[in-house]
Amino acid sequence: MEKYLNLEKQFGAQNYKPLPVVIAKGEGSWVWDTDGKKYLDMLASYSAGNQGPRQPKIIQAAKDQMEKITITSRAFVNDQMGQFLKKAADLAGYDRALPMNTGAEAVESAIKMARKWGEKVKGIPKDRCNIIVCENNFRRRTITIITFSTDDQYRDGFGPFTPGFKVAPFGDLEAIEALIDDETCAIMVEPIQGEGGVIIPPEGYLKGLQEISNRHNVLLMFDEIQVGLGRTGKMFCFEHEDAKPDVLILAKALGGGVYPVSVVLADNHIMDVFTPGDHGSTFGGNPLGAAVGIASLDVLLDEKLPERAAELGEFFSSSLRKIDCPVIKEIRSKGLMVGVEIKPEFGGARRFCEALMDRGILSKETHVTTIRFTPPLIITKEELDWALDIIKEVFAELGQEPIK
Ligand SMILES: *Cc1c(COP(=O)(O)O)cnc(C)c1O
C-alpha cells in the first residue's frame, strides 16, 4: 500500500488530503485495499456511487455500448443520447435536458442558461445579470464557481473572479428576497448542503424559494448533484416539499459510479435560449455516457433505491441518535445522507474517520467537525448494524475526554 501512497504523493498535484487507504476493488457495499483488507464504503464517492460499485446492470450496459460505439461528438446524432435525455427529462418532469459530463460543467451551463434567459427573456440589460447563491455552497472548482465561495481558502490565490453573484445565508428566505433586484436572473441553491456539512434548511425553505422566485420572475435552480437521485429518500430532493425548480442540475450518481454524466433540466421556454453554437461539450451526450446514464436511472427505479434510502436512512440515523456520547454535538440527516457533528473540543472529525478506517469503515470528514455517512443506497440493514457497533466503539474510545 505504501508504494501507491508514495506515488500519489510524489507525482500527484497535492490538491487533496485523502485518508491513507489504497482501494483496489469494490463489490456490493464493500471495497478492498491493495493488502486485501475489506472496508464498508460509507462515502460512496460523495454520492457518485449511489448504485454501489460495479452495479451489474450498469456495467453490462457500458460493456454492450463499448462493443458498438463510444463517442460520436455532437457533429452527428447518436442513437443513445435522445433516449437518455428523454428518460432524465420525463423522470424529473421537464421538457428538455442538456447533457454535460461533470457536475461543475453542468453548474456552469446552468449559469450561462440563466444569464441568457435574463437578458433575452426577462430583458435585463447586457452584462448586468446577477445570480443569488447561498453561503457555504459547494466550492473548489471552476473560477466562476469559486467566485461565490464564502470560504477564503477556496478563493485565496485564484482571483480575479467572475462578477454577477450575490450571497445570502443558507436557510434564510428573507435574506434571499432582500437581495433580489431588477437585474436578478436566478437563485441557485443546493436543497441540502452536502459539502457544507450536511446542512438541512428549515422546513418550508424550498417551497418558500419557489414562491419568491415566482413572485420576482427569477429562475429557481437547484443543484441536486449530490442530494438528487435517491440519496435523501426521494428520487429528487425537491420532492420533499413538492417544490420543483425551474432548472434542475444532476450529475454524480447519474453516471452510476462508472463514468461522468451530468445534465441540466429545464422546460422549453428556458432551454430554448440556447441556439446552435452557444454552448457545447465534446464528450457531453456521448453514446457510452448516455447508455450508462440510462442504466443508472433504471437501476435507481427498478431497485427502488430512493425508497430504500428513506427506510434505511431512518433506521441508521435513529440508531445513531440513540448513542449516548458527549462527543456528538448534532446529528443531521435526510435519507441516507447523514452528518454527525463532533463538538469542536474533541479535535475534529478526521480522527474519528481515521479510527473508523482502521476498523473497516470508510467515511470522510467535511467542514472539519462533521463526519459524513453517505453509503451506497444498496447497503443492507445488517451492514448498517455492523457499522453501528463499530461507530459506537469509536465514539466510546475517542469521545470521552476533550483533547483540547
Ligand atoms: C460534486 C458536486 C459538484 C461538482 O461535481 P463534479 O462532478 O465534481 O464537477 C457540484 N455541486 C455539488 C452540490 C456537488 O456535490
The ligand as a Tripos MOL2 file, in Angstrom:
@<TRIPOS>MOLECULE
LIG
   15    15     1     0     0
SMALL
NO_CHARGES

@<TRIPOS>ATOM
      1 C1        -19.8410   17.1830   -6.5340 C.3       1 LIG1
      2 C2        -20.6220   18.4330   -6.6400 C.ar      1 LIG1
      3 C3        -20.3930   19.3490   -7.6850 C.ar      1 LIG1
      4 C4        -19.2920   19.1760   -8.6850 C.3       1 LIG1
      5 O1        -19.3720   17.9990   -9.4090 O.3       1 LIG1
      6 P1        -18.0720   17.4850  -10.2020 P.3       1 LIG1
      7 O2        -18.5650   16.2840  -10.9470 O.co2     1 LIG1
      8 O3        -17.0470   17.1680   -9.1720 O.co2     1 LIG1
      9 O4        -17.6450   18.5740  -11.1040 O.co2     1 LIG1
     10 C5        -21.2010   20.4760   -7.7330 C.ar      1 LIG1
     11 N1        -22.1950   20.6870   -6.8340 N.ar      1 LIG1
     12 C6        -22.4310   19.8100   -5.8210 C.ar      1 LIG1
     13 C7        -23.5410   20.0800   -4.8630 C.3       1 LIG1
     14 C8        -21.6570   18.6730   -5.6770 C.ar      1 LIG1
     15 O5        -21.8790   17.8330   -4.6780 O.3       1 LIG1
@<TRIPOS>BOND
     1     1     2 1
     2     2     3 ar
     3     2    14 ar
     4     3     4 1
     5     3    10 ar
     6     4     5 1
     7     5     6 1
     8     6     7 2
     9     6     8 1
    10     6     9 1
    11    10    11 ar
    12    11    12 ar
    13    12    13 1
    14    12    14 ar
    15    14    15 1
@<TRIPOS>SUBSTRUCTURE
     1 LIG1         1 GROUP 0 **** ****
